[in-house]
Amino acid sequence: MNKLDDSTILVTGGAVRIGRSIALTAAQEGANLVIQYNSSIAEAEALQKDIDSLGRKAITYQADFSSPQECLDFSKRVFSEQKIDAVINNASIFADLGWDNTSLESWNTHLAVNLTAPYLISREFALSLKDGRSGRIINLLDWRAFRPGPDHLPYTISKAGLAALTLSLAISLAPAITVNGIALGAILPPSDGGKVKDLVSNLPIPRWAELDEVSELLMFLLTSPTYITGEIIHLDGGRHLI
């Protein structure tokens, strides 16, 4: 048997990049997937076919998390229609904004997608497990949440809030649900290639992370002892140390 046989995992922002890698790894380990996407419909359909080819089932849902009401409607629908065993809150937006060029709209959108959505989804997930089942929540964070600087202001603050939410929910939802997080560093170089080397050259481990390394850590948290909760593991090449 595979590690995740007979389980169903919800991955938000699952159609592209890190989310896609996570979903495929989980499917390879036997899980069925529920994939949320916003605008990446072609990518979501392609991922669904890839998962089907692995002999697993994939269901996709479109939802725009910049609208808390749309996220809440999505959450209520997905947990009423699907029997979910684990949630991976991966959907995120990331804009290079400082205090002087962050509009109220940008601020609210970052908080809605990066913080409010994980809260609403986690809450509805917990309510769906009132039948006595257990579950797992894994939140995708960023090393910046613990070392905030002047750049990426609304993104950093929203991720710092998500770190606090991770710890709070770990207490609130125990023992039925474990809640852990991954604080990511340099993952997937920017497509334009700008300043790629400079971003990692001074790290203790001076390279970009591989997508497989993210997936391996996710697999550990999805299958680890249920005595582990409230942990936020840095996958950043030691960036948080300098």
N, C-alpha and C positions, 0 to 999 in steps of 0.2 A: 504493500500500500504506500501511496505517496503521503507526505506530511500533512497535506490539507484536504485529503479526500473527504467528500460529502459536506464540505463547508462552502458557504457563500460569502463573498467579501465585496463590500462597497468601496470603490475607489473614486473619490471626487477629482475632477480634472484629469480623468484617466485616459483620455484619448491620445495625448501627445507627451513627448519628452519623458520626464521621470515617471509620471503616472502610467504611461504606456508600458514602460519597462517593468514597473511593479506588477501591473495586471498580467502581463505575459508570464512573469516568473511564478506568480500565484497559480495561474492556470497550469503551468508545467508541473506544479506540485499537487495538482488534483482539484483545485478550487474552481467553483463557478464564480463568475464575476457580474457585478452590477456596476456599470460605468456611467458616471455623470460627466457631461460636457456642456460647454456653453455654445461656442460658434464653430467648433471643429467637427462638423457633421461627417465630412468625407473621411476624416481620420478615425472617427468613432466607428463608422461602418466597416472600415478596413480592419480595425482591431477586432471587431466582433467576428469577422470572417477568420482572422488568425486564431482566435481562441476556439472557434468552432472546429478548426482544422486539428486542434490538439485533443479533440474529443470532449471538450468541456463546454458549458453553456455560458453565453454572455448576453446580458440585456442592457440596453443603453437608454438613458433618460437625458433630455435636454433641460437645462435650468440655468438661469442667469442669477448668480449669487450676489450681484451688486444690488439686487432687490431683496431685502430681508423677507418680504411677504412671499415672493416667488420661491425663495429657499425653503421657507416654512411649508408652503404647499407641496414642494418636491419631497420634503422629509416625511410629511404625513402620508403622502401617496406611496413612496417607495417602501416604507416599513409596514404599510398595510398590505401591499401587494407581494412583497418578498420576505422570506425568512432569512435575515442577515445574521451572520455570526461574528463579523468583525468589520470595523469601519476604519478606513485610512483617509484622513482629512489632508488631502494633497493640493486641492485647488488653491491658487494663489495669484495675486497680481503684484508686480514689482516695478515701480517707477523711480527714476533717479530724481527725487525732489527734495529740496531743502526747506527751511522754515520760511524763506522769502518767496518761494514760487509754488507752494502747496496751496491750491485752492480748497475751499470748503468741500467742493464736490469730490476732488481727489482724496481728501482726508476721509470723507464718509465712505467712499467706494472701497478704499483699502481696508477700513475697519469692517465693512459689510462682508467682503469676500474672505478676508484673512482671519477674522475673529468671530464675527457674528454667525457666519455660516457654520463653522465647526461647532459652536455652542448649540445652535438649533438642531443640527444633525445629531450631535451626541445626546442631547436631551430626548429627542424622539426615539433614538436607538435604545436608550435606557428604558423608556416607557414601553417599548415593544418587547422587552425581556421580562416583563412582570409575570410571565408564565413560569419563571424559575430557571430559564436558560441562562448560561453565562456568555460573556462576550469580551471582545477586546477593542480598544480604540488606540490608534496610533496617529499622532499629529506630526506633520512635517513643519519643522521650525527652521531657524537660521541662527548661525553663531552671532549675528548682529543683535539678536534679542538680548544677549548678555553683555555685549560690548557696544552700546549705541554710540554713533558718531553723528556728525552734522549732515551726512548724506542719507538719501533714501529714508527721509524722516517718517512719512506715514506708513511705509512698509515696515520699518524697524519697530515702531511703536505697536503696530498691529501684531507683529510676531512676539514682542515682549508680552503683550496681553495674552497671546495664545500659550506662551510658556506658563504664565500664572494660571490660566484656565486648565492646563494639563495637570498641574499639581493639585488644584482645587477639586477637579473631577475625580482624580485618583483616590482622594479621601471620600468624596461624596458617594461615589458609585461602587466602592468596595463593599463586600468581597466579590460580588457577582461580575463586575466588569473591571478589567485592568486597563489603566490609561498610561501610556508612555509616549515619549516624543523622540524625534531625531533632529538635532541641530546641524544643518548642512552647511558646508563651506563651499569651496569652488567645485561646482558640478556643471558639466556641459559648458565649454567655452562659448562666448558670444559668437553668433554667426558671422559678424563682420571682422572677427579676429583681432580687434583693437586691444592693445595692452594686455594680451593674454599672458605672456611670460611674466610681466611685472606683477600680476595678481598673485602668483604662486611662488615666485623665485625666492622669497625670504621665509617661506614656511618651514617648520621642522621637517615635514615631508613635502618637498618642493615640486608638486605636480598636481594636476587636476584629478579629482576622484573619477573612477569608472562607474558607469551606471550599474554594472553588476555588483559593485560594492554596496550601493544603496539597497538594491534588491536583496542582497545577502543579509544585511542588517534587518530589513523589514521581515524577512523570513524568520530570523531569530526571534524577533518580538512577537510574531504571529504564532510561534510554536514553543516559546520559552516557558519555564515554570510559571504557574499563575501566582506565585509568591513574589513576583517582580511587578511592582506598580509604582507610578510616580517618578520614574527614571527618565531623564533626558540625556541621550547619548550624543556626544559630538562626533560627527563624521566630517572633519574639516582639516585633516592633516596637521592638527595641533595649532590651528590658527588662533583659537581662543586663548592660547597660552602666551602669546606675544603682544 
